[in-house]
Amino acid sequence: MPTGQSIRSLIRRNAYRAVGILTLLVGIFALAYSYSLSLGELTSPGPGMWPFVISVVIVLCSIMLLVTERTSEDYEQITSRARVIGLGLLSLGMFILLFEQIGFIIPALLTLAFWLRFIGEESWRLTAIITVLATAGFYVVFVLLLGVPFPSGPFLGL
C-alpha cells in the first residue's frame, strides 16, 4: 500500500498531465457551450463565434501540452503566495458585479488599484498613476473610439 509521501511524489511527478487534461476539459466544455450560442457567419458573427475560436485555441494548446510535456520540472511550486490567484479571481468577480450596477469607471479604478497595490505590491504613487491612466485609456478606446455600450455610471453625466 502506498504511503502518503509516495502519493504526493506521484502527484508531483505527474502534475503536468493533470494541467493538460484539466485545460482540455475546460476547452471542450467551452467549445460546446459557445457552439450552443450560435456561431453566425464570418461576415456576421454570432455571440458564440469568438468564444468558440478561443475554445479551439485552448483545446489545441492543451493537446500540445499533453503531447510535448514529459516532466514537471518547469512548473512553479505552489506556495502560500498562490492565494493571490484566488484574490485576483474574486476581485474580477466583484468588478463584474459592480460594472453591471454602477458602470465602468469606479469598478475599474478599484480593481486596478487592488491588483497593482496589493497583488503586485507596487507603490501607492505608481498605483495611482497607472490606475487613473489605464482606466481613462480603456474608457477612451472602448466607449469613445469603438462605441462599446457600457452601463452608465455616476461619472458618465460629467
N, C-alpha and C positions, 0 to 999 in steps of 0.2 A: 504494500500500500504506500503511495507516495506521501511524503511529508509536506508540511506547509511551505517549507523552504524550497523544495523541489518544484512545487506547483508554481510558486512565484517566479522561479527561474525559468520554467517552461513558458509562462505567460510573457515574461520579459523578452525571451528569445524569439517569440512569435508575434510580438505586438505589431510589427509591420503588416502582417497578414490581416489582423483584425481591423486595422485602419483601412486597408484596401477593400475589405468586404463591407465594412460599415459605409464607406463613401459610395460604394457600388449600389448598396441597398437604398441609400438616400437618393441617388441619381435615378434609379429605376422608379421609385415612388414618385419623384418629381416629374419624370417623363410621363407617367400615366396620368398624373393629376393635370399637368399642363395640356396634355392632349385632350382631356375632357373639357377644357375651357374653350376649345375651338381655335385652331391654328390660323384660319383665314388663308390668305394668299400672300405671296411675296410683295405684291403691289398694294395690298390692303390687309396687313397683318391683324389677326385676331388677338384677344387677350392672352392666349396661351403660346403665341409664337416665340417671344423672347425667353420665357421660362423654359420652353421646350428646347431651344437652341442651347441654353446654358446647361440644361439637364443632360443633353447629348455630350457636351464637353466634360461634365462631371463623370459620366459613365465611361467615356474613353480614357480619361485620366486615371480613373480607378482601375480599369483593366491594365493600363500601362504599369501602374504601381504594383499590381499583383504579379505581373509577368517579370518585371525588371528587378524588384527589390529582393535581395537574398539574405540580408541581415538587418538587425535593428540598431546597428552601431551609430548611424547618423541621426537617430531620434533623440530629442531632448528628454532628459529625465523629468518626471513630474515632481515638482517641489511645492512648497506652501505658496509660492508666488503664482501658481496656476489658478488660484482663486480669482485673479483679475479677469480671467476669461469669463467666468460667471458674472462678475460685476459689470463687465462690458456688455454682455448679452442682456442683463437686467436693465441697464441704462438705455440700451437700444429699445427694449420693450416699453420703457417709460417714455422715451422720445415719441414712439408711435402713438401711444395713448394721448400724450399731451398735444401732439401735432394735430390729431383729429379734433381736439377740444378747443385749443387756443391758437392754432396756426403754426407757422414755421419758426418765427424769429426767437421767441423765448425758449422753446424746447431745443433748438439748435445751439443757442448760447449756453444753456445749462449742460447739454450733453457734451459739447466740445470742451467746455471748461472742466467737466468731471474727468473726461478722458485724458486731457493734457496734464492737469494738475495732480490728480490722484492716481491714475493708472500710469501715465507717462512720467510722473514726478518732475514736471517742468516747473520753472519759477512762476510766481504769480504774474510777474510783468510779461513774460513771454506768453503765458496762457491767455492773458487779457488781450494782447495784441493779435495773436493768431485767431482766437475765438471771434473777435469782432470782424477781422478782415475776412475770414473764411465764411462766416455767416452772411456777411454782405455780398461776398463773391458768389456764393451759391444762390442767393436771392436774385441777384442781377442776371446770372446765367439762366436759371430755370424759369423764373417768373417773367422778367422783363424781356430777355432775348428769345427764349424758346416758347414762352406763353403757356407754361405748365400751370394749370389751375391749382393753387394751394388753398387750403381752408383759410378764411380771413381771420386775422388775429387782431389784438388790440392796437398794434402799431401800423396796421395797413391804412388807416384813415389819415395818418400824419402826412 
